[in-house]
Amino acid sequence: MGKSNTAMEARGGSSHPVAAQLAVDDVSLIDFAKKAGKNIFSVIPDATRTQKYLKGPANIHYVCDPEMVTELLAGVGRRFPKSQFTRNVIGAAVGNGMILAEGEQWRAQRHRYAPLFAARNLPVLTSHFAATGEELASFFARAEGEVDVADSAQEATLANISRVMFSGSETVSKQDIRQGMRSFTDYISYMSLFDLMGLPSWLPRLKWLRSKKSITDLRQLTREVIANRQAQRHAEPEDFLDLLIEALESDQEDVETTVDNLLTFVAAGYETSANTVAWALYLLAMRPDVQQVLRDEIKSACPTGPITFETLLKMPRLKAHVLETLRLYPAGALFARDATDQTEIKGVTFKKGDVIMFPVYSLHRNELLWAQASQYKPDRFLDQKYQRGQFIPFGDGPRICIGAQYAETEIMVLLGSVLRRASFSMSDHPVAPPNLTFTMRPGGPLILKSTPV
């Protein structure tokens, strides 16, 4: 693709939304370690978009075959642990939380926290999302000009986390919590060369020089919030924190593990939802016709007042748009497992110690699996099912993201609230290709024009 076409696409002048810049040349293990810390996309082979399986450098495998994905995540490979480099990167931040726990420890935590994310709790959480959605909609309606939707969406999801996970504390300000979460996310987004090379965790990392203060500060804030809420419990659960403390006290879990998991939910849900909202608005700015269809659907289902969980069921096109956004821009654009036993699947042998990469970004844009794979086509998710392992924005198998429905609900409520009040169009500012570290994020500001409706 020529540079002129790429520039035009970056400004939305094509039906092809901006795409990540994957590696077109062979990547050695040393190059992998050097480049991946800044942007993992720079080492993922571009051929993963046109092939279902690719052998990488050393002991690395790239898997984009839905049948292999399913077998590795839900079948014979379901017990393969999270990769060591993942543990090295975020272990200091989330400790023994569910995202890294294995075996019986993970099963106990999954069982303990699954009810928190059950559908019966979503109406309560939706009311908090809707309050944030109204604030975000008012901001965009007042903006009447260029606005960085990526930054605005981050503020919104930070507000949601403050409301549903850190609320009800007079001794801890919302500003302290938001700043703490931003620093926390920046810390875990930095990837060390040593982490990516799989070197022992006791070897010093450059990130250690950056100080772990952002981690220790947020952990202390979290302890204070939990203690304050335990002292002033609501008669009926009013938010996620009430539900979490209920689980804490009924199961007699130690407070530090509860802190680990609360921070795990923050790490997994803050930037991921924010970036999905930003990409969703960008795609609609490119397609004003689709944007108007969605606006009409939203207004028909919920003309005024806060959007409720029940009204979301009347917005199938909005949901299809969210799913297509997650296909093109999955927040968890890559994850990995370490093979603990030799396994053969469809003629490919995975040896003990091999690293199995699941490049979700490439899987979702694989030309062998999707018609017009690089184009925005939300109707592909209306009344159509895909084979298991083909669309995995939240993973698959027993370790599928526990907060998947929570995230979808939050994103839909924020988008629905905003689109009733504001219209979005492309600006003259180029849209940078996505960047991937801990999560996939826009490579720079995502500037759109906002107009009140």
C-alpha positions in Angstrom: 0.0 0.0 0.0 1.5 3.4 -1.0 2.1 6.2 1.4 -0.5 8.4 -0.2 -3.2 5.8 0.4 -2.1 5.3 4.0 -2.2 9.1 4.7 -5.7 9.3 3.1 -6.9 6.4 5.2 -5.5 8.0 8.4 -7.8 11.0 7.7 -10.8 8.8 7.1 -10.7 9.4 3.3 -11.2 5.7 2.6 -13.5 2.9 3.6 -10.5 1.3 5.3 -10.1 2.5 8.9 -6.6 3.2 10.1 -4.6 -0.1 10.7 -1.7 -1.2 12.8 1.7 -1.3 11.1 2.7 -5.0 11.4 6.2 -6.5 10.6 6.7 -7.2 6.9 10.3 -8.5 7.4 11.5 -11.4 9.4 11.9 -10.7 13.1 14.7 -12.3 15.1 14.4 -13.0 18.8 16.7 -10.1 19.6 14.7 -7.8 17.4 11.5 -9.1 19.0 12.7 -8.2 22.4 14.1 -4.8 21.4 11.0 -3.6 19.5 8.1 -5.1 21.3 8.6 -3.0 24.5 7.6 0.1 22.5 5.0 -1.4 20.3 4.2 -5.1 20.0 2.6 -4.6 16.6 6.1 -3.9 15.2 7.1 -7.6 15.8 3.8 -9.4 14.9 4.2 -10.7 11.3 1.9 -9.1 8.8 1.5 -12.6 7.4 -0.7 -13.5 10.4 -3.5 -11.6 8.5 -3.2 -14.0 5.5 -2.2 -17.3 7.2 -3.8 -19.2 10.0 -0.6 -20.4 11.6 2.9 -19.1 11.5 6.1 -20.2 13.2 7.9 -17.3 14.9 11.5 -16.9 16.1 12.9 -19.5 18.5 10.0 -21.2 20.4 7.2 -18.7 19.4 4.1 -19.8 17.6 1.4 -17.5 16.1 -2.0 -19.0 16.0 -4.9 -17.6 13.9 -6.8 -20.8 13.1 -10.2 -20.8 14.9 -10.1 -24.6 15.5 -6.5 -24.4 16.9 -7.5 -21.4 19.0 -10.4 -23.3 20.5 -8.4 -26.4 21.2 -5.6 -24.4 22.8 -7.9 -22.2 25.0 -10.9 -24.5 25.7 -9.6 -28.0 24.9 -6.3 -29.8 25.4 -4.5 -26.6 26.1 -7.0 -25.1 28.5 -4.6 -25.6 31.5 -1.6 -23.9 29.8 -0.7 -20.9 32.1 -0.4 -17.3 31.2 3.0 -16.6 29.6 6.0 -15.8 31.8 6.5 -12.5 30.1 3.0 -11.5 31.0 3.6 -12.3 34.6 6.9 -10.4 34.5 5.2 -7.3 33.0 2.2 -6.9 35.4 2.9 -9.2 38.3 4.1 -6.4 40.5 0.9 -4.5 39.9 -1.8 -7.2 40.3 -0.1 -9.7 42.6 -2.1 -12.8 43.1 -5.2 -11.4 41.4 -7.3 -13.5 39.0 -5.6 -12.4 35.9 -2.4 -14.2 36.9 -3.5 -16.8 39.4 -3.3 -20.4 38.3 -4.8 -23.8 39.3 -6.9 -24.1 42.4 -6.1 -20.5 43.5 -7.6 -19.2 40.2 -10.6 -21.5 40.3 -11.5 -20.4 43.8 -11.2 -16.7 42.8 -13.2 -17.2 39.6 -16.0 -18.9 41.6 -15.9 -16.1 44.3 -16.1 -13.2 41.8 -18.3 -14.6 39.0 -21.5 -13.6 40.8 -20.3 -9.9 40.9 -20.4 -9.8 37.1 -23.7 -11.8 36.8 -26.5 -10.3 34.6 -28.6 -9.7 37.7 -26.2 -7.0 38.9 -25.9 -5.2 35.6 -29.0 -3.0 36.1 -27.5 -1.5 39.2 -24.1 -0.9 37.5 -25.8 0.5 34.4 -27.3 3.3 36.4 -23.8 4.4 37.3 -22.6 4.1 33.7 -25.6 6.2 32.6 -24.7 9.0 35.0 -21.3 9.1 33.5 -22.8 8.9 30.0 -24.9 12.0 30.6 -21.8 13.9 31.8 -19.8 12.8 28.7 -22.7 13.7 26.4 -23.0 17.2 27.9 -19.2 17.7 27.4 -19.3 16.7 23.7 -22.4 18.8 23.1 -20.8 21.9 24.7 -17.5 21.3 22.9 -18.8 22.4 19.4 -15.5 21.8 17.7 -12.4 19.6 17.8 -12.1 17.2 20.7 -9.7 14.4 21.6 -12.2 11.6 22.0 -9.5 9.2 23.3 -8.7 11.4 26.3 -12.4 12.2 26.9 -13.3 8.5 26.9 -10.6 7.8 29.4 -12.0 10.4 31.7 -15.4 8.8 31.4 -14.2 5.3 32.2 -12.2 6.7 35.1 -15.4 8.3 36.4 -17.2 4.9 36.1 -14.5 3.2 38.1 -14.7 5.9 40.7 -18.4 5.4 40.9 -18.6 1.6 40.9 -15.4 0.5 42.5 -14.0 3.3 44.6 -17.1 5.3 45.6 -18.3 6.3 49.0 -15.1 7.5 50.6 -14.8 11.0 52.0 -11.2 10.5 53.0 -10.0 9.7 49.5 -10.7 12.2 46.8 -11.8 11.2 43.3 -8.9 13.2 41.9 -6.4 11.2 43.9 -8.0 8.0 42.7 -8.0 9.0 39.0 -4.4 10.2 39.2 -3.4 7.0 40.9 -5.1 4.9 38.3 -3.5 6.8 35.4 0.0 6.3 37.0 -0.8 2.7 37.7 -1.8 2.0 34.1 1.3 3.9 32.7 3.5 1.7 35.0 2.2 -1.6 33.8 2.1 -0.5 30.2 5.9 -0.3 30.1 7.5 -3.5 29.0 11.1 -4.4 29.8 13.4 -6.0 27.3 14.2 -8.5 30.0 10.5 -9.4 30.4 10.0 -10.0 26.8 13.2 -12.2 26.6 11.8 -14.3 29.4 14.8 -13.6 31.7 14.4 -14.4 35.5 12.3 -11.9 37.4 15.1 -11.2 39.9 17.2 -9.5 37.2 16.9 -5.7 37.5 14.5 -4.0 35.1 14.9 -0.4 34.0 11.2 0.2 35.0 12.2 -0.5 38.6 14.2 2.8 38.5 10.9 4.5 37.7 9.8 3.7 41.2 6.9 1.5 42.2 5.3 4.4 44.1 2.4 4.5 41.7 1.7 0.8 42.6 2.1 1.2 46.4 0.1 4.5 46.5 -2.9 3.0 44.6 -2.8 -0.1 46.8 -2.9 2.0 49.9 -5.8 4.0 48.4 -7.6 0.8 47.7 -7.2 -0.5 51.3 -8.6 2.8 52.6 -11.6 2.7 50.3 -12.4 -1.0 51.3 -12.0 -0.2 55.0 -14.2 2.9 54.8 -17.0 1.0 53.0 -16.8 -1.9 55.5 -17.4 0.6 58.2 -20.4 2.1 56.4 -22.1 -0.7 54.6 -25.2 0.0 52.5 -28.3 -2.0 53.4 -28.5 -3.2 49.8 -25.6 -3.4 47.4 -25.4 -0.1 45.4 -22.3 -0.6 43.4 -19.5 -3.0 42.5 -17.6 -2.3 45.8 -20.6 -3.4 47.9 -20.8 -6.6 45.9 -17.0 -7.2 46.2 -17.0 -6.6 50.0 -20.0 -8.9 50.3 -17.9 -11.6 48.7 -14.9 -10.7 50.8 -16.7 -11.1 54.1 -18.7 -14.2 53.2 -15.6 -16.1 52.0 -13.2 -14.7 54.5 -10.7 -13.8 51.8 -7.6 -11.9 53.0 -7.7 -8.2 52.2 -4.5 -8.2 50.1 -6.0 -10.7 47.7 -9.1 -8.5 47.5 -6.9 -5.5 46.7 -5.1 -7.6 44.1 -8.4 -8.4 42.4 -9.8 -4.9 42.6 -6.7 -3.6 40.9 -6.9 -6.5 38.4 -10.4 -5.3 37.5 -9.1 -1.7 37.2 -6.2 -2.8 34.9 -8.4 -4.9 32.8 -11.3 -2.5 32.4 -10.2 1.1 32.5 -8.2 1.7 29.3 -9.8 -1.2 27.4 -13.3 0.3 27.6 -12.1 3.8 27.0 -10.2 2.9 23.9 -13.1 0.9 22.5 -15.4 4.0 23.0 -12.8 6.2 21.2 -12.4 3.8 18.2 -16.2 3.4 18.0 -16.7 7.2 17.7 -13.9 7.3 15.1 -15.6 4.7 13.0 -18.9 6.5 13.2 -17.2 9.8 12.2 -16.0 8.0 9.0 -19.6 6.8 8.4 -22.2 9.5 9.1 -24.9 7.4 7.5 -24.4 4.6 10.1 -24.1 7.2 12.8 -27.5 8.5 12.0 -29.1 5.1 11.9 -27.7 4.4 15.3 -28.9 7.7 16.7 -32.4 7.0 15.4 -32.4 3.5 17.0 -31.1 4.9 20.4 -33.7 7.7 20.5 -36.5 5.3 19.6 -35.5 2.9 22.4 -34.8 5.6 25.0 -35.7 9.1 23.8 -34.9 10.9 27.1 -33.5 10.3 30.5 -30.7 7.9 31.5 -30.2 4.8 29.4 -31.2 1.7 31.3 -30.1 -1.9 31.0 -33.5 -2.9 29.7 -33.4 -0.3 26.8 -30.1 -1.7 25.6 -32.0 -4.8 24.4 -33.8 -2.6 21.9 -30.5 -1.4 20.3 -29.2 -4.3 18.1 -27.5 -2.1 15.6 -25.6 -0.3 18.4 -24.5 -3.7 19.7 -23.4 -4.7 16.2 -21.4 -1.5 15.9 -19.7 -2.3 19.3 -18.8 -5.8 18.1 -17.4 -4.6 14.8 -15.3 -2.0 16.7 -14.0 -4.9 18.9 -13.2 -6.9 15.8 -11.2 -4.1 14.2 -9.7 -2.7 17.4 -9.6 -5.4 20.1 -8.2 -3.9 23.3 -6.6 -7.2 24.2 -4.9 -7.4 20.7 -2.5 -10.2 21.7 -2.2 -12.6 24.6 0.0 -15.7 25.1 0.2 -19.0 26.9 3.2 -21.2 27.8 2.9 -24.8 26.7 3.5 -27.1 29.8 3.2 -30.4 27.8 4.0 -31.4 24.3 0.8 -31.2 22.3 0.0 -31.7 18.6 -2.9 -29.9 17.0 -3.7 -30.1 13.3 -0.2 -31.3 12.5 1.5 -28.6 14.5 3.6 -29.7 17.5 3.8 -27.4 20.5 6.7 -28.5 22.8 7.0 -28.0 26.5 8.2 -24.4 27.1 7.0 -23.1 23.8 5.3 -19.7 23.8 1.9 -19.7 22.0 0.9 -16.2 20.7 -2.7 -15.4 20.0 -2.6 -12.2 17.8 -6.3 -11.3 18.2 -5.8 -8.2 16.1 -4.6 -10.4 13.1 -7.2 -13.1 13.8 -10.0 -10.5 13.6 -8.6 -9.1 10.3 -7.6 -12.5 8.8 -8.5 -12.5 5.1 -9.1 -16.2 5.1 -11.8 -15.8 7.8 -13.5 -12.4 7.1 -15.0 -10.9 4.0 -13.5 -7.5 3.4 -11.5 -8.0 6.5 -10.0 -4.6 6.8 -13.2 -2.7 6.2 -15.9 -1.5 8.7 -19.0 -3.6 8.1 -21.1 -3.6 11.3 -24.0 -5.5 9.6 -21.8 -8.6 9.7 -22.8 -9.0 13.3 -26.6 -8.7 12.8 -28.2 -12.1 13.1 -25.0 -13.9 12.1 -22.9 -16.4 14.0 -19.3 -17.2 13.5 -17.3 -20.3 14.3 -15.9 -20.6 17.8 -12.3 -19.2 18.0 -12.8 -16.7 15.2 -14.0 -13.7 17.2 -12.4 -13.5 20.7 -12.2 -9.9 21.9 -12.5 -11.3 25.5 -10.5 -14.5 25.0 -12.2 -17.9 25.2 -12.3 -21.1 27.3 -12.4 -21.2 31.1 -10.3 -18.0 31.3 -12.5 -15.9 29.1 -12.7 -12.3 30.5 -15.0 -12.4 33.6 -16.1 -8.8 32.9 -17.1 -9.2 29.2 -20.7 -8.4 29.7 -19.9 -5.6 32.1 -17.6 -4.1 29.5 -20.1 -4.4 26.6 -22.8 -2.8 28.8 -20.5 0.1 29.8 -19.5 0.8 26.2 -23.0 0.7 24.9 -24.4 3.0 27.6 -21.6 5.5 27.1 -22.0 5.5 23.3 -25.8 5.6 23.5 -25.8 8.5 25.8 -23.3 10.5 23.7 -24.9 9.9 20.3 -28.3 11.3 21.5 -26.6 14.6 22.2 -23.6 15.0 19.8 -22.6 14.2 16.2 -19.1 13.4 15.2 -17.2 14.0 12.0 -13.5 13.7 10.9 -11.1 16.5 11.5 -8.0 17.4 9.5 -5.8 15.8 12.1 -4.3 12.5 11.0 -5.2 9.5 13.1 -2.1 7.6 14.2 -2.0 3.8 13.8 -2.8 1.9 16.9 0.0 1.0 19.4 0.1 -2.1 21.5 1.8 -2.5 24.9 -0.3 -3.9 27.8 -3.4 -2.9 25.8 -4.0 -1.5 22.3 -4.5 2.2 22.3 -4.5 5.0 19.7 -1.0 5.9 18.7 -1.7 9.6 19.5 -4.6 12.0 20.0 -7.8 11.0 18.3 -9.2 14.4 17.2 -12.7 14.5 15.9 -15.2 17.3 15.4 -18.1 17.3 17.8 -21.4 19.1 17.0 -24.5 19.2 19.3 -27.6 17.4 18.0 
